Amino acid sequence: MRLTDCHNIADFRRLAKQRLPWPVFDYIDGAADDELTKARNTAAFDQVDLVPNVLAGVAEIDPSVTVMGRKSALPLILSPTALQRVFHWQGERAVARAAQKFGLWFGISSLATVSIEEIGAMGDNPKMFQLYVHKDKGLNRSMIERCQAAKFDAIALTVDTIVGGKRERCLRSGFSSPPRFTPSSALSYAIKPRWALDYLLREKFALPNLDTHVTAGTGEAISIQGYFTEMLDQSMDWNMVASIREQWGGTFCLKGVMSVADARRAVEIGADAIMISNHGGRQLDGSRAPFDQLTEIVDAVGGQIEVICDGGVRRGTHVLKALAAGATCASGGRLYLYALAAAGQPGVERAIGIFAEEIERDMKLMGVTRVDQLTRERLRWR
Ligand SMILES: Cc1cc2nc3c(=O)[nH]c(=O)nc-3n(C[C@H](O)[C@H](O)[C@H](O)COP(=O)(O)O)c2cc1C
């Protein structure tokens, strides 16, 4: 299978599976417990049907949106995800360049393998930094100050990882940051020599936004579940978040809000946006899908705060359904991560290109020329 054989996200997933050692593939693909929430995140979109209008004169259409004050060429954000140079040696640089090429918002994780400064200096498309609030307050301050200096457009503070989710595929494979070559996993790496050579011979693994303050995850191998549980601040509450927002002083997004009550509090503390998200099903299994929660949150806080529907998105029609239900835009991780793992920057570009085509085609088939014409009257719940 080659990159040109990939016509949808499931194809990229297959190619990624072929090319990655299984512990790495399972870190990307896996989720918590029984992975019910991960499956539901995508299945939720199938509960709703689109009602097209025809003969709408769709020769010229505009799929762009304004999100958090910045224009995005598509109503789709590339969500921040950790450890990208482990998936492909080009890592965050590939994702940043592809996002730049298409004029999209994208994010880098606190656990990014490329520095805030390097990403900040790349391109003028909008970028967010995803903040994990650590017990080490000096580290939190340092990341915020570095984002200010690098002129990031927004901080997205993740609130759904107060402890690590139980990711059983990672428990079985022993996946850690940095990846360890244990006797039981050595074979899985050895049979993917291309990945292994890239990993061993190219730029050394690093977490440059954290390693100024902590050795866990770099000098000292740790599971991601262990990292969250040990390193992140479980006393984080609304007061702490409000003070972080003040310290940052710029555009602020809360990532991982799922309830109406929390969405209202996000409005109260002056957040600009919320990402309705369950971390791609990687944290609380049995949690509701973002798309299922979207309408009640939009009905409660729509117009007061931007609402981003994060997770499960694999198709242009999923993006259109989220918009019609009232989201400002959609976002996702695996939708570009399989492609990154499969083929680096050309892979991510092909994945975004497929989304761009699907969104444009589906807008035309829906009979809309702008995304704000997608309203709830164009949806029917089964
Ligand atoms: C491999 C992987 C790593 C992730 N790392 C982070 C992270 O470091 N910080 C964060 O806030 N979310 C992280 N996420 C969650 C994504 O930002 C996003 O919420 C999730 O991928 C959405 O679900 P989807 O993959 O179905 O689109 C990660 C997701 C994946 C799949």
The ligand as a Tripos MOL2 file, in Angstrom:
@<TRIPOS>MOLECULE
LIG
   31    33     1     0     0
SMALL
NO_CHARGES

@<TRIPOS>ATOM
      1 C1         -1.6460   10.1070   19.8790 C.3       1 LIG1
      2 C2         -2.4140   11.2030   20.5310 C.ar      1 LIG1
      3 C3         -1.7660   12.0900   21.3740 C.ar      1 LIG1
      4 C4         -2.4730   13.1270   21.9740 C.ar      1 LIG1
      5 N1         -1.8020   14.0330   22.7520 N.ar      1 LIG1
      6 C5         -2.4870   15.0600   23.3110 C.ar      1 LIG1
      7 C6         -1.8100   16.0340   24.0920 C.ar      1 LIG1
      8 O1         -0.6120   15.9810   24.2780 O.2       1 LIG1
      9 N2         -2.5550   17.0280   24.6300 N.ar      1 LIG1
     10 C7         -3.9110   17.1300   24.4370 C.ar      1 LIG1
     11 O2         -4.5470   18.0460   24.9530 O.2       1 LIG1
     12 N3         -4.5630   16.2240   23.6880 N.ar      1 LIG1
     13 C8         -3.8860   15.2100   23.1220 C.ar      1 LIG1
     14 N4         -4.5580   14.3070   22.3550 N.ar      1 LIG1
     15 C9         -5.9990   14.4900   22.1060 C.3       1 LIG1
     16 C10        -6.2270   15.3210   20.8360 C.3       1 LIG1
     17 O3         -5.8540   16.6510   21.0260 O.3       1 LIG1
     18 C11        -7.7020   15.2960   20.4410 C.3       1 LIG1
     19 O4         -8.4770   15.7630   21.5110 O.3       1 LIG1
     20 C12        -8.1610   13.9020   20.0380 C.3       1 LIG1
     21 O5         -7.2020   13.3100   19.1870 O.3       1 LIG1
     22 C13        -9.5010   13.9740   19.3440 C.3       1 LIG1
     23 O6         -9.9350   12.7130   18.9370 O.3       1 LIG1
     24 P1         -9.6510   12.1260   17.4670 P.3       1 LIG1
     25 O7         -8.2800   11.5550   17.5080 O.co2     1 LIG1
     26 O8        -10.7110   11.1170   17.2940 O.co2     1 LIG1
     27 O9         -9.7590   13.2690   16.5140 O.co2     1 LIG1
     28 C14        -3.8690   13.2520   21.7510 C.ar      1 LIG1
     29 C15        -4.5210   12.3410   20.8980 C.ar      1 LIG1
     30 C16        -3.8060   11.3390   20.2920 C.ar      1 LIG1
     31 C17        -4.5420   10.3990   19.3660 C.3       1 LIG1
@<TRIPOS>BOND
     1     1     2 1
     2     2     3 ar
     3     2    30 ar
     4     3     4 ar
     5     4     5 ar
     6     4    28 ar
     7     5     6 ar
     8     6     7 ar
     9     6    13 1
    10     7     8 2
    11     7     9 ar
    12     9    10 ar
    13    10    11 2
    14    10    12 ar
    15    12    13 ar
    16    13    14 ar
    17    14    15 1
    18    14    28 ar
    19    15    16 1
    20    16    17 1
    21    16    18 1
    22    18    19 1
    23    18    20 1
    24    20    21 1
    25    20    22 1
    26    22    23 1
    27    23    24 1
    28    24    25 2
    29    24    26 1
    30    24    27 1
    31    28    29 ar
    32    29    30 ar
    33    30    31 1
@<TRIPOS>SUBSTRUCTURE
     1 LIG1         1 GROUP 0 **** ****
